[in-house]
Amino acid sequence: MVIGILCTAVIISAVSHERRGGRSTLVTRPLVRLGEWSYAFYLLHATLIYAVRAVVGKLDPSWGNLLWHVPILLTSLLAAAAGHHLVEKPVERRLRSAWDRRRAARASTEVTATATPTA
């Protein structure tokens, strides 16, 4: 609950700053890139965590486990970047292309139907 409120406050602050003509830190290249990768990260990170747990075993909670979290996080980010660029973007391009062709075909059918005089 508190995290949701804090995130909302950050977004509102950034948007109001941009509306006043400022540049928000939320639109920097690294943060935009992370936002683009976020869906692939969401899909892949748990699988990676479970794979590491299958090899290493379940670890007891301790600060020493941070040594595992950093490489898992970096590997998850790398996998998310690869998934975004190698899967998500090509599929998105194909879907957009098919959608554009379908919309163009529908528009040409409508033009032909309205241009043909009826008896």
N, C-alpha and C positions, 0 to 999 in steps of 0.2 A: 504494500500500500504506500509506504513512504517513498520507495523507489519510483513508483508511478507518478506520485506528486512531484518529486524532484525532476524527473524527466520532462513532465509537462511544463514545469517552470522554466527549464532550460530552453525548450522549444519555443515557448511564448516569448522569452527574452530575446532569443536569436531572431525570431521573425519580426518582432517590434524594432529591433536594432536595424535590420535590413530595410524595413519600411521607412525608416528615417534616413535612409541613404548610406548606412554603414555596411561594412562587409562582415558577415558572421564567420566565426571560426568553424561552424558546422559545414561550410561549403568549401573547405580546403580540399585539395586533391586527394590526400590520404584518407580523409573521412568519407569523401564521396566514393572512393574505390572500395573501402570497407563496406559501405552501404550496398554497393553493387554485388559484392561477394556474400552478403549476409544470408541470402536464401540458400546458396550452396553450402555455406557454413552450417546453417541450421540443419540441413539434410545430412551432412557428413560427420560433424564433430562427435556425436554420440557413438557412431559406429567405430570411429577411431579409439575413443575412450574404452569401449567394450573390448576391442581387439587388444589393446595394451593390457587391460585387466585380465584377459584370458591368458596372456603370456606371463605377466608378472605375478598375477594373483591379486586378491583384494588387500589393500594396504590399510593399516590402522590409521585413524586420523592423527596427523601430526604436522608440524611446520616443515619437517623434512620432506614431506611429499611435494612441496613446491618445486623441488628439483625435477619432478615428473611433469608437473603442470606446464611449465614453460615450454619444453619441447613438444608436448602434446598440443598446446595452443599454436605454436609456430607451424607444426605439421598440419594442423587443422586449417590454418589460414592459407597455407600453400595448396592444400587439397581443394579448398573453397575457390581459390583463384583459378586453379586448373579446371575445376568443374564449371565455373562461370564462363571461362573463355572457350573451353573445348566442347561443352555440352549446351549450357544455357543460351549463350549468344547465337550459335548456329541454329538451334531449334527456334529461337525467337525470330531470326531472319527468315527462316522457311515459313513459319506461321504468318508473319507479316506479308511476305510475298504472296502466299496463297490467298490471304485475306484481300490484298490489293487487287489481285487478278479477279477474284470473285466479285468485288465491288465494281471493278471496271466492266466486267461482263454484264452485271446487273444494270449499270448505268447505260451501257450501249443498247441493251434490250429495251430499256425505258425510252431512250431517245428514238429508237426505231419504231416503237409502238406509238409514240406521240407524233412522229413525222409522217406516218402512213395515214393518208386520208381514208376515212371510212365512207362507204356508200350510203 
